[in-house]
C-alpha cells in the first residue's frame, strides 16, 4: 500500500507528465470524449516532407515593417542575411519553404512584354542555390495581385488579365521564368499566383478596374496550360484562402466553385487557413484527386474584435506568439488527418511571434517555431527562449 507521501509523488509525476505533454503539443489539450470528432484528434507525426514553413521574403533585421513593400531580389539583395535565414531554417529541420519570388521582380515590363532583368535573376539564382545547399526545396510564388496603389507586390498588371492578349503576355512571361530557373532542381512547385480570387476583395486596383472571377480564372487556366509543357515533373498551380464562414473565400469546400474555378488550373489543392480551432475547418477527407497542401496556416490574421466586418471576432492572433502556438498544432492535426500531406505555418519572416529577427542578424524562435524544431529534430537539444 502506498503511503501518503508515495501517493503525492505519483500524483505529482502524473501532473508533470501531463503538463509537459500539453506544453509540447497544444493539440493534446483538446477534449477527447466526442466520438464524432475522434478522427481529427488522432495523433500525427511530422517529417521534413510534411512540415515546412513560409519564408515569404527577406527580413532586413532592422525592426521595420517587412511586408511586400520592396523587391528583396533587386539590387538590395543581401546574401548574408539570406544565408543566415536559411541556416536557421536548416537547423530547425525544415526542408520545404515557400517564398515570394515574383516574376515582376526578375522581369521588367517594357513595350507590352516582360523582359528578363539579368541582375535580379542572378539574385534569385543565388537564393535557390543557397537553399539547395541547405537541402531545402522551394515553392516559388511567381505572382501576387494585392496591389492598392502602394508598392505592396510586384506591381501585378490587373488590366492585362482582363483581355485575352494580356493574359497571353502573362502566360508567356511565366513560361520564360520557368525556362530560366528550372535548372534549379530544388523547386517544389511553380505557384502562378498567391490568393488570386481573394485579392479581388482587398485589392483596390482590381476593384477599380472591375476585375471578375471569370477573368482571374482564364488567367490561371491559360498560365497553367502553358506551364505544363515546360515544367516537367514539378507541380504547377496556385494557392488560395479557404474559409467556410465566408462564401467569397469558400472555394475548395464548395464543389461547384471548385469545379468552375480551381480544378482545371492547378495540380495541387493548395490552401490557406487562418482559424482559431479545428471545428472552424471543414472535413476535407472526401476531397481527393489532387494532393492537398496547407501552404499558409495560422491563427486569425485580421483585427475585428467586435466582428463588425467578419463573421468571427479576432485581434490578429496570428502575430501573438502564444495564441498562434495554441491554434496551429490542433489545426495542423486535423488537416493531416484529413489527408493533407504538407503543412506550412506563416511565417519565418513577417511574424515576430513565430521568429524574431534580431538587429545583430540572429534569430529568436517563438513557441511555435520551437515546437516545429522539436518535431523535426527530436534528438537535438531545443531550449525554449
Buried (B, 14 or more C-beta within 10 A) or exposed (E): EEEEEEEEEEEEEEEEEEEEEEBBBBBBEBEEEEEEBEEBBEEBEBEBEBBBBBBBBBBBBEEEEBBBEBBBBEEEBBEEBBBBBBBBBBBBBBBBBBBBBBBBBBBEBEEEEBEBBEEBBEBBBBBBEBBBEBEBBBBBBBBBBBBBEEEBBBBBBBEBBBEEEBBBBBBBBBBBBBEBBBEBEBBBBBBBBBBBBBBBBEBEBBBEBEBEBEBBBBBBBBBBEBBEEBBEEBBBBBBBBBBBEBEEBBBBBBEEBBEBBBBEBBBBBBBBBBBBEBBBBBEBEEBEEBBBBBBBBBBBBBEBEEEEEBEBBBBBBBBBBEBBBBBBBBBBBBBBBBBBEBBBBBBBBBBBBBBBBEEEEEBEBBBBBBBBBBBBBEEEEBEEE
